[in-house]
Amino acid sequence: MARINENYRKLQAGYLFPEIGRRVKAFQTEHPDAQIIRLGIGDVTLPLAPAVVQALHAAADEMGTAEGFRGYGPERGAEQFLLDGILEYDFAARGVTLEPDEIFVSDGSKQDSANIQEIFGPNCSIAVTDPVYPVYVDTNVMAGRTGEADTDGRYPGILYLAATEENGFVPPPPTGPADVAYLCSPNNPTGAVASRDDLARWVGWARNHDAIIIYDAAYDAFIQDPSLPRSIYEIEGAEVCAIEMRSFSKRAGFTGMRCAYTVVPKALAGTTASGERVALNDLWMRRQSTKFNAVPYVVQRAAAAVFTPEGQKQTREQIDYYMANAALLRDGLGGAGFTCFGGEHAPYVWIRTPEGLSSWDCFDRVLGEAHVVTTPGAGFGACGEGYVRISAFNSREKVEAAVLRIRRAFAD
Ligand SMILES: *Cc1c(COP(=O)(O)O)cnc(C)c1O
């Protein structure tokens, strides 16, 4: 008899995006002529940059030659040409020195942020912000680190740190200990970005408590102010307390291509029951070499093209395009009396629902009257209630139309 992992039964039904899909479908069926604009799900919309496509073609041709064919990748999975680009453009350019074997290239930050908890003990305590990217929570539930969810959908065993207007949606570290804390900056869903001081406080806390920070920087390329940190390793001491995740998904339109990387500095250690210090880099290497067989060569070539001068320029233009959309959303809705947050260093605008509407009521009203799909903040956690997320990932025309329609829907 195959007993199941009953921790899976503790998960709330995959509620948010299926429920949005259900409501949008029902609305479209009732109003077949409505031109619905989707600013809900956080997926990119622009095609791949020409430099990326060129590299992809060239690599595909190479694979079709006797000399260029590649089977399994190198031992650690990552090709040197990609590591070189990452080390130079993402770190050295920001004053951060890392070693190639501290970088683990993968097929996505979703998987990395889901899998990283495997290298920690079953009794580690977990801290997350609320609202939160659901992957951090659900994977710890699956691993058995929590009890059953309460009526707010919160799990005992997880410490939730409220991201509020008062703290600028960047919660300070907890006053007490936690073993592993997940941070996401620029943030999905709130669009908030952590300052150097914010991160310094977190690093100080982690070092005091011998905790590990999992830093998800999937949206680092959207940071507009060069004085804001792009990497947590720009903060002194982070290399002994932080793992960082970056992705090509949002920065270069790779959501369908799949390429990301995780940094596990060699100075990072956890402890055994007997107090022995063990390098997390060795554990993650062991995990990846046992359960993962690298990113396709053609995809690594395509990702490396992001670091060429043309690739940099073209992907920068894509980011600028989305950020101009974000500014239109912020200014257009802010000018009409909505209270907007985020959207300055992230492709998401976090809007306080007007007239005291709940997240879902606001979602329904925007869908019903403006035919625009948003994401109810409550779907990301109890503290997301009273907010909706609007994404800047769409065409200029659709974003402009969405702003006008939402303004009209709430005009009186
Ligand atoms: C989109 C996103 C990612 C990236 O996921 P991939 O698997 O690399 O596509 C990671 N974290 C957050 C918070 C995201 O929104």
The ligand as a Tripos MOL2 file, in Angstrom:
@<TRIPOS>MOLECULE
LIG
   15    15     1     0     0
SMALL
NO_CHARGES

@<TRIPOS>ATOM
      1 C1          8.6890   35.0010  -12.1520 C.3       1 LIG1
      2 C2          9.3000   34.7550  -10.8190 C.ar      1 LIG1
      3 C3         10.3960   33.9170  -10.6830 C.ar      1 LIG1
      4 C4         11.0720   33.3200  -11.8920 C.3       1 LIG1
      5 O1         10.7220   32.0370  -12.0820 O.3       1 LIG1
      6 P1         11.3630   31.1780  -13.2570 P.3       1 LIG1
      7 O2         11.1120   29.7830  -12.7970 O.co2     1 LIG1
      8 O3         12.8220   31.5000  -13.3290 O.co2     1 LIG1
      9 O4         10.6310   31.5130  -14.5200 O.co2     1 LIG1
     10 C5         10.9570   33.7280   -9.4330 C.ar      1 LIG1
     11 N1         10.4590   34.3510   -8.3630 N.ar      1 LIG1
     12 C6          9.4240   35.1850   -8.4470 C.ar      1 LIG1
     13 C7          8.9540   35.8900   -7.2430 C.3       1 LIG1
     14 C8          8.8000   35.4010   -9.6780 C.ar      1 LIG1
     15 O5          7.7570   36.2200   -9.7610 O.3       1 LIG1
@<TRIPOS>BOND
     1     1     2 1
     2     2     3 ar
     3     2    14 ar
     4     3     4 1
     5     3    10 ar
     6     4     5 1
     7     5     6 1
     8     6     7 2
     9     6     8 1
    10     6     9 1
    11    10    11 ar
    12    11    12 ar
    13    12    13 1
    14    12    14 ar
    15    14    15 1
@<TRIPOS>SUBSTRUCTURE
     1 LIG1         1 GROUP 0 **** ****
